[in-house]
Amino acid sequence: MADNKNNYYVPVKKKKINGVRLEVAVFMAILIVVLIAVIIGMAVYNSKNKSSASSSVSNDDGTASVSLADDKGEIKTHKLCDDLKAVVDNVNAYSDASNKCEGGEVFAASVINIDGLEYLKISSNTISVYYQNQFFDDENVSSFHKKEGMVIISNGSRSVSYEREYDLLGNAAALLPVEIKTSDDSSDYIVFFHTAEDGTVSDIWAVDEERLNDYESVSVEDTLSALFTSKIVLKDQPQTSTTQVTTSKETGNAAETTSDITAGNTTISNTTTANTTAESTEASGSGNILEVTFNGSKTAVYPYFTGSETSGTGAEKLSFNKEQVITYESNAVNIRCEVTNSEGKYLGKLGLDIVRSESGLVVKNATYASYAPANEEDFGTVAVIEPFEAPLYDEKYLTIYGIGNRRYLIEKDESINKTKISSSDLQKGDDGYKRYVGSDSSIKSHVGIDVSKFQGNIEWDKVKGDGIEFAIVRLGYRGYSEGNVYIDPFYKNAMEGAAKAGVDTGIYFFSQAINVDEAIEEAELCIKELAPYKVKYPVIIDVEFIANDDGRANKLTRQDRTDIVKAFCEKVKEAGYVPGFYANTKWSVMGLDLAQLQEYDFWFANYNDTFSYPYEYEMFQYSESGSVAGIVGNVDLNICFKDY
């Protein structure tokens, strides 16, 4: 117990501290106080120096931003671009001149400081994008002013930063986002286009405006390449292809279906054409050839250039960097470009839409059309397409659906007479019939129908009372297998009933002639059967593919089919009747040579409300599902633009 007390209490008898020891203790205490005062003074001094060495920079929103400094003063930084104001002017000029997505926001650029570092700000009313321009010296900046730098995106309520490569001194289009306004309930999004050295888009990056989540970038080159495959076919090896067969009232614009395939991480959806097909053979000609397929369907055959750049399969490498055009619409970015071979010659046009889905950015509605001559599907020629030296533009070509759902771009023939009528000149009235309403006062239209046994017994007085002025009656047809000739069983009743009701008539013959002699036989039959009747409208030959079967005339060459039409028309003309022929878009361009048939009247068929067809025609069949009083079921509707 005594020892514990001694720890807290010093007795009077305890020895005192002498004077020397007390002076040392006091000296040490004073020294410590002085040292602490010196340290505090230096800290205050340095702090004042730091404040005076860095200037307070205001952001464009009015808030202050202060640079950092080290113990020697201002920390050293460097910039990707020394004059960011020039970049601002460039971006703003491009933004003003470029076409924006309908309903999308217009973006404007400015300079801003964030935490003492300079950024390029590009903003709209709804979203802002910040590109870092200023970096600390200890950060690496690669050549050509490119950097995996900080890109900040803000929607006003939250901000997200991304490490992205960008080039402040490069193409303004790569910096300027485009806002895509969605038409459904999903949030809008912005897309960025990174450009290659040739100025074409190399990849696309997108960010959702509401959640600010980004989607994996899509490589344009890889995506387009994934749509195509090709193989080299050795010399003189025959090619198997698919031949399109059509209904007797084919429009040249078949119904569309959609199928999906996958290329890498990108889903690719292709719009194709639904048709019935039959097998045929194409000769490869001399020399090796390159067979190209698009989305799994054989597209075209081209010459193979052995000295050209090759891909992993040894096939000629296709390029997609010519005539690239990017447009925007609700929900989609549209890309259109030319497809060329390794020599830079033009093979065709490619188009697709890039849209957002739950899985990311996907490709939809990918279409390809080959540049081709009008006789590309002629069974009497070599089906190898020579590449074009220059691209064709919209006003110079027709888009045709052909063999195996292939799409062809056929150059317009300037030697053929051009029509003065456009689809916009035709207007459907309350009675369901189209009439000419264009500005050319010299053009008068007449309302008509065409009929056969499929309409059965017709009450012609009601037909006349319903506004029908003329009818083209099927006189007969040739069988597509054995080739026998038949008279339509309702022909005589139709001719007599129409005449009694005051409906003017013409006739047509459904041909399956395979040579000139058979065409003359068909014409002579028509002349004989027409003798009892007064015919005001033309006597017409109808040459077509047979649907769902191997018609005897399906594989005629273009010239053979043209010769058959000429032989029929000449015989009819000799007998004193007006000769004519029937064809839709595809057959009038690829099945016949219109340049050789211009002296005969043309009955043109197309069932689309809008269409672009350049060549002259006297009659137009615009529907196969019309409704006319006095006729049970559907009937074909027609307009005639000539007073016979």
C-alpha positions as CSV (number, residue, x, y, z in Angstrom):
1,M,0.0,0.0,0.0
2,A,2.9,2.4,0.8
3,D,4.4,1.9,-2.6
4,N,1.2,2.9,-4.3
5,K,0.9,6.1,-2.2
6,N,4.4,7.1,-3.2
7,N,3.2,7.0,-6.9
8,Y,0.8,9.9,-6.2
9,Y,2.4,11.8,-3.3
10,V,5.9,13.3,-2.9
11,P,6.9,13.5,0.8
12,V,8.6,16.7,2.2
13,K,11.7,14.7,2.8
14,K,12.1,13.9,-1.0
15,K,15.1,15.4,-2.7
16,K,14.4,18.6,-4.7
17,I,15.3,19.1,-8.3
18,N,18.4,21.2,-8.5
19,G,18.5,24.5,-10.4
20,V,20.5,23.3,-13.5
21,R,18.0,20.6,-14.3
22,L,15.2,23.1,-14.2
23,E,16.8,25.5,-16.7
24,V,17.4,22.7,-19.2
25,A,13.8,21.7,-19.1
26,V,12.6,25.3,-19.6
27,F,15.0,25.7,-22.6
28,M,13.8,22.6,-24.3
29,A,10.2,23.6,-23.9
30,I,10.8,27.0,-25.5
31,L,12.7,25.4,-28.4
32,I,9.8,23.1,-29.2
33,V,7.4,26.0,-29.2
34,V,9.6,28.0,-31.6
35,L,9.9,25.0,-34.0
36,I,6.1,24.5,-34.1
37,A,5.6,28.3,-34.8
38,V,8.1,28.1,-37.7
39,I,6.3,25.1,-39.3
40,I,2.9,26.8,-39.0
41,G,4.3,29.9,-40.5
42,M,5.8,28.1,-43.5
43,A,2.5,26.3,-44.1
44,V,0.6,29.6,-44.1
45,Y,3.1,31.1,-46.4
46,N,2.9,28.2,-48.9
47,S,-0.8,28.3,-48.8
48,K,-0.9,32.0,-49.6
49,N,1.5,31.4,-52.5
50,K,-0.7,28.6,-53.9
51,S,-3.8,30.8,-53.9
52,S,-2.1,33.6,-55.7
53,A,-0.4,31.3,-58.3
54,S,-3.7,29.8,-59.5
55,S,-6.4,31.9,-61.1
56,S,-10.1,31.3,-60.5
57,V,-11.7,30.3,-63.8
58,S,-15.4,30.6,-64.3
59,N,-17.3,27.8,-66.0
60,D,-19.9,28.7,-68.6
61,D,-22.6,28.2,-66.0
62,G,-21.0,30.8,-63.7
63,T,-19.5,28.5,-61.1
64,A,-15.8,28.9,-60.1
65,S,-13.2,26.2,-60.9
66,V,-9.8,26.3,-59.2
67,S,-6.6,24.7,-60.6
68,L,-4.4,22.5,-58.4
69,A,-0.8,23.2,-57.6
70,D,2.3,21.4,-56.2
71,D,4.8,22.7,-53.6
72,K,6.6,24.6,-56.4
73,G,3.5,26.3,-57.7
74,E,1.1,25.5,-60.5
75,I,0.9,21.8,-61.6
76,K,1.9,21.4,-65.3
77,T,-0.7,20.3,-67.8
78,H,-0.9,20.0,-71.5
79,K,-3.8,20.1,-74.0
80,L,-4.8,18.0,-77.0
81,C,-5.8,21.2,-78.8
82,D,-4.2,24.6,-78.1
83,D,-7.1,26.5,-79.6
84,L,-10.3,24.9,-78.4
85,K,-12.4,27.9,-79.6
86,A,-11.6,27.0,-83.2
87,V,-12.9,23.5,-82.6
88,V,-16.1,25.1,-81.1
89,D,-16.6,27.1,-84.2
90,N,-16.0,24.1,-86.5
91,V,-18.5,21.9,-84.6
92,N,-21.1,24.7,-84.5
93,A,-20.7,25.3,-88.3
94,Y,-21.1,21.5,-89.0
95,S,-24.2,21.3,-86.6
96,D,-25.9,24.2,-88.5
97,A,-25.2,22.7,-91.9
98,S,-25.9,19.0,-91.2
99,N,-29.3,17.3,-91.5
100,K,-30.7,16.3,-88.2
101,C,-33.1,13.5,-87.3
102,E,-36.7,14.9,-87.5
103,G,-37.7,16.1,-84.0
104,G,-34.1,15.8,-82.7
105,E,-32.4,18.5,-80.7
106,V,-29.8,20.8,-82.2
107,F,-26.4,20.6,-80.4
108,A,-24.1,23.6,-79.8
109,A,-20.5,23.6,-78.7
110,S,-18.7,25.8,-76.1
111,V,-15.6,25.7,-73.8
112,I,-15.9,24.7,-70.1
113,N,-13.5,24.1,-67.1
114,I,-14.1,21.2,-64.8
115,D,-11.8,20.9,-61.7
116,G,-9.4,23.3,-63.4
117,L,-9.2,21.2,-66.6
118,E,-10.5,22.4,-70.0
119,Y,-13.3,20.5,-71.7
120,L,-15.2,20.8,-75.0
121,K,-18.9,20.9,-74.2
122,I,-21.5,20.0,-76.8
123,S,-25.1,20.3,-75.5
124,S,-28.7,20.4,-76.5
125,N,-31.8,21.3,-74.4
126,T,-31.9,17.8,-73.0
127,I,-28.3,16.4,-72.8
128,S,-24.7,17.5,-72.7
129,V,-21.4,15.8,-73.7
130,Y,-18.0,16.9,-72.4
131,Y,-14.7,16.0,-74.1
132,Q,-11.5,16.4,-72.0
133,N,-9.0,18.6,-73.7
134,Q,-6.5,19.3,-70.8
135,F,-4.5,16.6,-69.1
136,F,-1.8,16.4,-66.4
137,D,1.8,15.8,-67.6
138,D,2.0,12.4,-66.1
139,E,-0.8,11.1,-68.4
140,N,0.2,9.7,-71.8
141,V,-1.3,11.2,-74.9
142,S,-0.8,9.3,-78.2
143,S,0.0,10.9,-81.5
144,F,-2.5,12.7,-83.8
145,H,-4.2,14.3,-80.7
146,K,-6.0,11.0,-79.9
147,K,-6.5,9.9,-76.4
148,E,-8.5,7.4,-74.4
149,G,-9.8,10.4,-72.5
150,M,-12.7,11.3,-70.4
151,V,-16.1,11.8,-72.1
152,I,-18.8,12.9,-69.6
153,I,-22.4,12.7,-70.6
154,S,-25.1,14.4,-68.5
155,N,-28.9,14.6,-68.8
156,G,-29.4,17.2,-66.1
157,S,-30.2,14.8,-63.3
158,R,-27.2,12.5,-63.5
159,S,-23.8,12.3,-65.2
160,V,-21.7,9.3,-66.3
161,S,-18.1,9.3,-67.5
162,Y,-16.7,7.0,-70.2
163,E,-13.2,6.3,-71.4
164,R,-13.4,6.8,-75.2
165,E,-11.0,7.6,-78.0
166,Y,-11.7,10.8,-79.8
167,D,-9.9,13.4,-81.9
168,L,-10.6,17.0,-81.2
169,L,-8.8,18.1,-84.3
170,G,-10.5,15.5,-86.5
171,N,-13.9,15.4,-88.2
172,A,-16.5,17.5,-86.4
173,A,-19.1,14.8,-87.2
174,A,-17.3,12.4,-84.9
175,L,-17.6,14.8,-82.0
176,L,-21.2,15.9,-82.6
177,P,-23.8,13.4,-81.4
178,V,-27.1,12.9,-83.2
179,E,-30.3,12.5,-81.1
180,I,-32.6,9.8,-82.2
181,K,-36.2,10.5,-81.2
182,T,-38.1,7.2,-80.7
183,S,-41.7,6.8,-81.8
184,D,-42.5,4.2,-79.1
185,D,-42.4,4.4,-75.3
186,S,-38.7,3.8,-75.0
187,S,-36.4,6.7,-74.2
188,D,-34.5,8.7,-76.8
189,Y,-30.8,8.1,-77.4
190,I,-27.8,9.7,-78.9
191,V,-25.4,8.2,-81.4
192,F,-21.7,9.0,-82.1
193,F,-20.1,8.3,-85.5
194,H,-16.3,7.6,-85.5
195,T,-14.8,8.2,-88.9
196,A,-11.9,6.5,-90.7
197,E,-9.1,8.4,-92.4
198,D,-11.1,8.5,-95.7
199,G,-14.0,10.3,-93.9
200,T,-16.3,7.3,-93.9
201,V,-17.9,6.1,-90.7
202,S,-15.9,3.3,-89.0
203,D,-18.0,2.6,-86.0
204,I,-21.2,3.8,-84.2
205,W,-21.6,4.2,-80.4
206,A,-24.9,5.0,-78.7
207,V,-26.0,6.2,-75.2
208,D,-29.5,6.0,-73.8
209,E,-30.6,9.6,-72.7
210,E,-32.6,8.5,-69.7
211,R,-30.5,5.9,-68.0
212,L,-27.2,7.0,-69.7
213,N,-26.2,3.4,-70.3
214,D,-24.2,2.9,-73.4
215,Y,-24.4,0.2,-76.1
216,E,-21.4,-1.7,-77.4
217,S,-20.0,0.0,-80.5
218,V,-20.9,-1.4,-83.9
219,S,-18.0,-1.7,-86.4
220,V,-19.6,-0.6,-89.7
221,E,-17.0,-2.4,-91.8
222,D,-17.4,-5.6,-89.9
223,T,-21.1,-5.4,-89.9
224,L,-21.4,-4.7,-93.6
225,S,-18.8,-7.4,-94.4
226,A,-20.8,-9.9,-92.4
227,L,-23.7,-9.5,-94.7
228,F,-21.7,-11.0,-97.6
229,T,-20.0,-14.2,-98.3
230,S,-18.2,-15.2,-101.5
231,K,-16.4,-18.1,-103.2
232,I,-14.3,-18.5,-106.2
233,V,-15.7,-20.9,-108.9
234,L,-13.1,-22.5,-111.2
235,K,-13.1,-22.0,-114.9
236,D,-16.0,-23.5,-116.9
237,Q,-17.8,-24.8,-113.8
238,P,-21.6,-24.4,-114.4
239,Q,-23.6,-22.5,-111.8
240,T,-26.9,-23.5,-110.4
241,S,-29.3,-20.7,-109.7
242,T,-32.9,-20.2,-108.8
243,T,-35.4,-18.8,-111.3
244,Q,-38.2,-16.7,-110.2
245,V,-41.7,-17.7,-111.3
246,T,-44.6,-15.3,-111.0
247,T,-48.4,-15.1,-111.1
248,S,-50.0,-14.0,-114.3
249,K,-50.6,-10.6,-112.7
250,E,-47.2,-10.1,-111.1
251,T,-46.5,-6.5,-110.2
252,G,-42.7,-6.5,-110.1
253,N,-42.9,-5.7,-106.4
254,A,-43.4,-8.8,-104.5
255,A,-44.6,-9.2,-100.9
256,E,-41.9,-8.9,-98.2
257,T,-41.0,-11.2,-95.3
258,T,-38.3,-10.9,-92.7
259,S,-35.6,-13.3,-91.6
260,D,-32.8,-12.8,-89.1
261,I,-29.2,-14.0,-89.0
262,T,-26.4,-13.1,-86.7
263,A,-22.9,-11.6,-87.5
264,G,-20.6,-11.3,-84.5
265,N,-22.5,-9.6,-81.8
266,T,-24.8,-7.8,-84.2
267,T,-28.2,-9.2,-85.2
268,I,-28.9,-8.7,-88.8
269,S,-32.5,-8.7,-90.2
270,N,-32.9,-8.8,-93.9
271,T,-36.0,-7.8,-95.9
272,T,-36.4,-10.4,-98.7
273,T,-39.0,-11.1,-101.4
274,A,-41.4,-14.0,-101.2
275,N,-41.6,-15.8,-104.6
276,T,-41.9,-19.4,-105.9
277,T,-38.8,-20.7,-107.7
278,A,-37.6,-23.3,-110.1
279,E,-34.1,-24.5,-110.9
280,S,-32.1,-23.5,-113.9
281,T,-28.5,-23.4,-115.0
282,E,-26.2,-20.5,-115.8
283,A,-23.0,-20.8,-117.8
284,S,-19.9,-19.5,-116.1
285,G,-18.1,-18.5,-119.3
286,S,-14.4,-18.6,-119.5
287,G,-12.2,-17.6,-116.6
288,N,-12.6,-17.9,-112.9
289,I,-15.7,-16.2,-111.4
290,L,-16.6,-14.9,-108.0
291,E,-20.0,-16.0,-106.6
292,V,-21.4,-13.5,-104.1
293,T,-24.2,-14.2,-101.6
294,F,-26.0,-11.6,-99.5
295,N,-27.7,-12.7,-96.3
296,G,-27.4,-16.3,-97.3
297,S,-29.0,-15.9,-100.8
298,K,-27.0,-16.0,-104.0
299,T,-26.8,-12.5,-105.3
300,A,-24.7,-12.3,-108.4
301,V,-21.7,-13.7,-110.2
302,Y,-18.8,-11.5,-111.2
303,P,-15.4,-12.0,-112.9
304,Y,-12.7,-12.9,-110.4
305,F,-9.5,-10.8,-110.6
306,T,-6.6,-13.0,-109.5
307,G,-4.4,-10.1,-108.7
308,S,-6.9,-8.5,-106.3
309,E,-6.8,-8.3,-102.6
310,T,-8.2,-11.4,-100.9
311,S,-9.8,-12.3,-97.7
312,G,-9.4,-15.4,-95.6
313,T,-11.4,-17.5,-98.0
314,G,-9.3,-16.4,-100.9
315,A,-12.3,-14.6,-102.4
316,E,-12.1,-11.0,-103.7
317,K,-12.6,-8.5,-100.8
318,L,-15.5,-6.2,-101.1
319,S,-15.4,-2.6,-100.0
320,F,-18.2,-0.3,-98.6
321,N,-16.6,3.1,-98.5
322,K,-17.9,4.7,-101.7
323,E,-20.7,7.2,-101.8
324,Q,-21.6,6.6,-98.1
325,V,-24.7,8.4,-97.1
326,I,-26.1,8.5,-93.5
327,T,-29.6,9.8,-92.7
328,Y,-31.8,9.6,-89.6
329,E,-35.4,8.9,-89.0
330,S,-37.5,7.9,-86.0
331,N,-35.8,4.9,-84.2
332,A,-33.2,4.4,-86.9
333,V,-29.9,5.4,-88.4
334,N,-29.9,4.7,-92.2
335,I,-26.7,3.8,-94.0
336,R,-26.5,3.7,-97.8
337,C,-23.3,3.0,-99.6
338,E,-21.8,1.6,-102.8
339,V,-20.3,-1.9,-102.9
340,T,-17.1,-2.1,-104.9
341,N,-14.5,-4.7,-105.7
342,S,-10.8,-4.5,-104.9
343,E,-10.2,-2.5,-108.1
344,G,-12.8,0.1,-107.0
345,K,-15.4,-0.8,-109.7
346,Y,-19.0,-0.7,-108.7
347,L,-21.0,-3.9,-108.0
348,G,-24.2,-2.5,-106.5
349,K,-25.8,-0.6,-103.7
350,L,-26.2,-1.6,-100.0
351,G,-28.6,-0.2,-97.5
352,L,-29.5,-0.9,-93.9
353,D,-30.9,0.6,-90.7
354,I,-29.2,0.5,-87.3
355,V,-31.7,0.6,-84.5
356,R,-31.6,0.0,-80.7
357,S,-32.9,-3.2,-79.1
358,E,-32.7,-4.8,-75.7
359,S,-29.6,-6.6,-76.8
360,G,-27.9,-3.5,-78.1
361,L,-27.6,-1.9,-81.6
362,V,-28.9,-4.2,-84.3
363,V,-29.1,-4.1,-88.1
364,K,-32.5,-4.2,-89.8
365,N,-33.9,-4.1,-93.3
366,A,-30.5,-4.8,-94.9
367,T,-30.9,-4.8,-98.7
368,Y,-28.5,-5.1,-101.6
369,A,-29.1,-4.6,-105.3
370,S,-26.6,-5.5,-108.0
371,Y,-25.9,-3.3,-111.0
372,A,-26.8,-5.5,-113.9
373,P,-27.6,-5.3,-117.6
374,A,-31.3,-5.8,-118.7
375,N,-30.5,-9.3,-120.1
376,E,-28.9,-10.5,-116.8
377,E,-31.5,-13.3,-116.5
378,D,-31.5,-14.2,-120.2
379,F,-31.1,-18.0,-120.5
380,G,-29.3,-17.5,-123.8
381,T,-26.5,-15.4,-122.3
382,V,-23.6,-15.9,-119.9
383,A,-24.8,-14.7,-116.4
384,V,-21.6,-13.0,-115.3
385,I,-22.0,-9.4,-114.4
386,E,-19.2,-7.0,-115.4
387,P,-18.7,-4.4,-112.7
388,F,-19.7,-0.8,-113.5
389,E,-17.1,2.0,-114.0
390,A,-19.4,4.5,-112.2
391,P,-22.3,4.4,-109.9
392,L,-25.9,4.9,-111.0
393,Y,-28.1,7.4,-109.2
394,D,-31.9,7.1,-108.5
395,E,-33.0,8.9,-111.6
396,K,-30.9,6.7,-113.8
397,Y,-32.0,3.2,-112.8
398,L,-35.0,0.9,-112.1
399,T,-35.0,-1.5,-109.2
400,I,-36.1,-5.0,-110.3
401,Y,-36.8,-8.1,-108.3
402,G,-35.5,-11.2,-110.2
403,I,-34.2,-14.7,-110.0
404,G,-34.0,-16.1,-106.5
405,N,-35.2,-12.9,-104.9
406,R,-32.3,-11.0,-106.2
407,R,-32.5,-7.2,-106.5
408,Y,-31.1,-5.6,-109.7
409,L,-30.4,-2.0,-110.6
410,I,-31.1,-1.7,-114.3
411,E,-29.9,1.4,-116.2
412,K,-32.8,3.2,-117.9
413,D,-32.7,2.9,-121.7
414,E,-32.7,6.4,-123.2
415,S,-33.8,5.1,-126.6
416,I,-37.2,4.1,-125.3
417,N,-40.1,6.6,-125.3
418,K,-40.8,8.1,-121.9
419,T,-44.2,8.3,-120.2
420,K,-45.7,11.7,-119.3
421,I,-47.7,10.0,-116.4
422,S,-46.6,9.5,-112.9
423,S,-48.3,7.6,-110.1
424,S,-49.2,10.9,-108.4
425,D,-51.2,11.9,-111.5
426,L,-53.7,9.0,-110.8
427,Q,-56.4,9.5,-108.2
428,K,-58.9,7.0,-106.9
429,G,-62.5,8.4,-106.8
430,D,-65.3,7.5,-104.4
431,D,-66.4,4.7,-106.8
432,G,-63.0,3.0,-106.3
433,Y,-61.7,3.7,-109.8
434,K,-58.5,5.6,-110.6
435,R,-58.5,8.5,-113.1
436,Y,-55.9,10.8,-114.5
437,V,-55.9,14.2,-112.6
438,G,-52.5,15.5,-113.8
439,S,-51.8,18.8,-115.4
440,D,-51.5,17.7,-119.0
441,S,-54.8,18.6,-120.6
442,S,-54.0,16.5,-123.7
443,I,-54.3,13.3,-121.6
444,K,-57.7,11.8,-121.1
445,S,-58.4,8.6,-119.1
446,H,-61.0,5.9,-119.5
447,V,-62.1,3.5,-116.9
448,G,-62.0,-0.2,-117.8
449,I,-61.7,-3.8,-116.6
450,D,-60.3,-7.1,-118.0
451,V,-62.2,-10.4,-117.7
452,S,-62.0,-14.1,-118.3
453,K,-63.8,-17.3,-117.3
454,F,-62.8,-16.6,-113.7
455,Q,-65.5,-13.8,-113.6
456,G,-68.2,-16.2,-114.8
457,N,-71.5,-14.8,-116.1
458,I,-71.4,-11.0,-116.1
459,E,-74.4,-8.6,-115.9
460,W,-73.1,-6.1,-118.4
461,D,-75.8,-3.5,-118.0
462,K,-74.8,-3.1,-114.3
463,V,-71.2,-3.0,-115.3
464,K,-71.9,-0.1,-117.7
465,G,-74.1,1.6,-115.1
466,D,-71.2,1.4,-112.6
467,G,-69.0,3.6,-114.9
468,I,-67.0,1.1,-116.8
469,E,-66.2,2.3,-120.3
470,F,-64.2,-0.6,-121.8
471,A,-63.3,-4.3,-121.2
472,I,-60.4,-6.3,-122.4
473,V,-61.7,-9.9,-122.7
474,R,-59.6,-13.0,-122.7
475,L,-60.1,-14.7,-126.1
476,G,-58.1,-17.8,-125.3
477,Y,-54.9,-19.3,-124.0
478,R,-52.2,-21.9,-124.8
479,G,-51.5,-24.7,-122.3
480,Y,-48.2,-24.4,-120.5
481,S,-47.3,-28.1,-120.6
482,E,-48.5,-29.8,-123.9
483,G,-49.0,-26.4,-125.7
484,N,-52.5,-26.9,-126.9
485,V,-54.6,-23.8,-127.8
486,Y,-58.0,-23.2,-126.2
487,I,-60.8,-20.6,-126.5
488,D,-62.0,-19.1,-123.2
489,P,-65.4,-20.7,-122.5
490,F,-66.9,-17.3,-121.5
491,Y,-65.4,-15.3,-124.4
492,K,-68.5,-15.2,-126.7
493,N,-70.9,-14.3,-123.9
494,A,-68.6,-11.6,-122.7
495,M,-68.2,-10.1,-126.2
496,E,-71.9,-10.2,-126.9
497,G,-73.0,-8.9,-123.5
498,A,-70.5,-6.0,-123.5
499,A,-71.5,-4.9,-127.0
500,K,-75.2,-5.0,-126.1
501,A,-74.6,-2.9,-123.0
502,G,-72.4,-0.4,-124.9
503,V,-69.1,-1.3,-123.3
504,D,-66.2,-1.1,-125.8
505,T,-64.0,-4.1,-126.0
506,G,-60.5,-5.4,-126.9
507,I,-59.1,-8.9,-126.4
508,Y,-56.0,-10.6,-125.0
509,F,-54.5,-14.0,-125.6
510,F,-52.5,-15.7,-122.8
511,S,-49.5,-17.0,-124.7
512,Q,-47.2,-19.9,-124.1
513,A,-45.6,-19.8,-127.6
514,I,-42.0,-21.0,-127.7
515,N,-41.3,-19.8,-131.2
516,V,-42.4,-17.4,-133.9
517,D,-44.5,-20.0,-135.7
518,E,-46.6,-20.6,-132.6
519,A,-47.0,-16.9,-132.1
520,I,-48.4,-16.5,-135.6
521,E,-50.8,-19.5,-134.9
522,E,-52.1,-17.6,-131.8
523,A,-52.6,-14.4,-133.8
524,E,-54.4,-16.2,-136.5
525,L,-56.8,-17.8,-134.0
526,C,-57.5,-14.4,-132.5
527,I,-58.2,-12.9,-136.0
528,K,-60.6,-15.7,-136.8
529,E,-62.5,-15.5,-133.5
530,L,-62.8,-11.7,-133.7
531,A,-64.5,-11.7,-137.1
532,P,-68.1,-11.6,-135.7
533,Y,-67.4,-8.7,-133.3
534,K,-66.6,-5.0,-133.5
535,V,-63.4,-4.4,-131.6
536,K,-62.3,-0.9,-130.7
537,Y,-59.5,-1.6,-128.3
538,P,-56.2,-3.5,-129.0
539,V,-55.6,-7.2,-129.7
540,I,-53.0,-8.0,-127.0
541,I,-50.5,-10.9,-126.4
542,D,-49.7,-11.7,-122.8
543,V,-46.4,-13.4,-122.2
544,E,-45.5,-14.5,-118.6
545,F,-43.9,-17.0,-116.4
546,I,-46.1,-19.8,-115.1
547,A,-46.4,-19.9,-111.3
548,N,-45.6,-23.1,-109.3
549,D,-44.7,-25.1,-112.4
550,D,-42.3,-25.5,-115.2
551,G,-44.0,-23.6,-118.0
552,R,-42.9,-24.4,-121.5
553,A,-42.1,-20.7,-122.2
554,N,-40.5,-20.0,-118.8
555,K,-36.9,-20.3,-120.1
556,L,-37.1,-18.4,-123.3
557,T,-34.4,-15.9,-123.9
558,R,-35.2,-12.2,-123.9
559,Q,-34.7,-11.9,-127.6
560,D,-36.8,-15.0,-128.3
561,R,-39.7,-13.6,-126.2
562,T,-39.4,-10.3,-128.0
563,D,-39.5,-12.0,-131.4
564,I,-42.7,-13.9,-130.4
565,V,-44.4,-10.6,-129.4
566,K,-43.3,-8.9,-132.7
567,A,-44.6,-11.9,-134.8
568,F,-48.0,-11.8,-133.0
569,C,-48.4,-8.0,-133.3
570,E,-47.4,-7.9,-137.0
571,K,-49.9,-10.6,-137.9
572,V,-52.6,-8.7,-136.0
573,K,-51.6,-5.4,-137.6
574,E,-51.9,-7.0,-141.1
575,A,-55.5,-7.9,-140.3
576,G,-56.4,-4.3,-139.5
577,Y,-56.5,-4.5,-135.7
578,V,-54.5,-2.4,-133.2
579,P,-51.7,-4.7,-131.9
580,G,-50.4,-4.6,-128.3
581,F,-48.6,-6.6,-125.6
582,Y,-49.0,-6.9,-121.8
583,A,-46.1,-6.9,-119.2
584,N,-45.3,-5.8,-115.7
585,T,-42.2,-3.9,-114.5
586,K,-39.9,-6.9,-114.4
587,W,-41.0,-8.4,-117.7
588,S,-41.0,-5.2,-119.6
589,V,-37.4,-4.5,-118.6
590,M,-35.8,-7.9,-118.3
591,G,-38.2,-10.2,-120.2
592,L,-38.6,-8.1,-123.3
593,D,-36.7,-5.5,-125.3
594,L,-39.0,-2.5,-125.3
595,A,-36.8,-0.7,-127.7
596,Q,-37.8,-3.2,-130.4
597,L,-41.5,-3.0,-129.5
598,Q,-42.2,0.7,-129.4
599,E,-44.6,0.7,-132.5
600,Y,-47.1,-1.5,-130.6
601,D,-49.4,-0.4,-127.8
602,F,-48.2,-1.4,-124.3
603,W,-50.6,-2.6,-121.5
604,F,-48.6,-2.0,-118.3
605,A,-49.3,-3.7,-114.9
606,N,-48.3,-2.5,-111.5
607,Y,-50.4,-2.8,-108.3
608,N,-48.6,-0.3,-106.1
609,D,-50.2,3.1,-105.2
610,T,-46.8,4.7,-105.8
611,F,-44.3,3.6,-108.3
612,S,-41.7,5.0,-110.6
613,Y,-41.8,3.7,-114.2
614,P,-40.2,5.7,-117.0
615,Y,-41.4,4.1,-120.2
616,E,-44.5,5.0,-122.3
617,Y,-47.7,2.9,-122.0
618,E,-51.2,3.3,-123.3
619,M,-53.1,1.2,-120.8
620,F,-52.5,0.6,-117.1
621,Q,-53.7,-2.3,-115.0
622,Y,-53.5,-1.1,-111.4
623,S,-55.5,-3.7,-109.4
624,E,-56.4,-7.4,-109.4
625,S,-59.0,-7.0,-106.6
626,G,-61.4,-4.5,-107.9
627,S,-65.2,-4.6,-107.2
628,V,-67.6,-3.8,-110.0
629,A,-71.4,-4.0,-110.0
630,G,-72.6,-6.9,-112.1
631,I,-69.5,-9.0,-111.4
632,V,-69.3,-11.6,-108.6
633,G,-65.9,-11.5,-106.8
634,N,-62.7,-9.6,-107.7
635,V,-61.9,-8.2,-111.1
636,D,-58.9,-6.4,-112.6
637,L,-59.1,-2.7,-112.9
638,N,-57.6,-0.6,-115.7
639,I,-57.1,2.9,-117.1
640,C,-56.6,3.7,-120.7
641,F,-54.9,7.0,-121.7
642,K,-55.6,6.8,-125.5
643,D,-58.8,7.4,-127.4
644,Y,-59.2,4.3,-129.7
